[in-house]
Amino acid sequence: MEIRRERPDDVSAVDALVRRAFYGHPHSDGSEPAIIRRLRKAGALSLSLVAEVDGRLVGQVAFSPVGFSDGTEDWFGVGPVAVDPDYQGKGIGSALMLGGIELLKDDGAMGAVLVGDPEFYGRFGFRAENVVSQSGVPPENLLLLPFEDEMPSGEVAFHRAFFGEV
C-alpha cells in the first residue's frame, strides 16, 4: 500500500471511491463525493491523501480549513474519510489519518476537528471538548485534536462546501 497526495489525474477515481465507500452507509446522506468536489472547486481542499494498492485507489481522506467563533486560526476539518468496502478493516483509514495528521503538523497547523465516532477517532488522539460546538452535532461527536497547547472555543465553522455551497 502507498499513501500519497492526490494528483489531478486521481479526481474521477476519488469520486468513484468515495461514492462506493459511503453507499448505503447508515450515517451517510450520499453527499460525500459532492463535498469533496465542492471543496476542490472552492480551492479549500487543503490536503487530500489517497491510498493505492496495486495501482487502484482504495482510500482517501480530505482536510479543509475551519474557523471558530473565537477567531482561532490554522485548524483543519477532517473528512470525508473513505475506504473501499473491499479494503475496510485493513488499516487503510488509519494510515490515511496518521499520514494526514503528520503532514498538517509539518505544515504548521494548530489542530484538527471532525464529526465522528469518539471510539474510532480516539485512537488518533481526537477527543470531545466542552469548549466547542456545532449546531445539530451531539457534543460527544464533535472531536478535537490540538497539535499545540492552544485550544479553540465557541462555534466551529466547517467550510461551506459541507453544506452544499461553493
Beta strands, then each sheet from edge to edge (+ up, - down):
strand 1: 2-5
strand 2: 47-53
strand 3: 56-68
strand 4: 75-83
strand 5: 111-115
strand 6: 127-128
strand 7: 132-133
strand 8: 142-146
strand 9: 154-157
sheet 1: 1+ 2- 3+ 4- 5- 8+ 6-
sheet 2: 1+ 2- 3+ 9- 7-
end
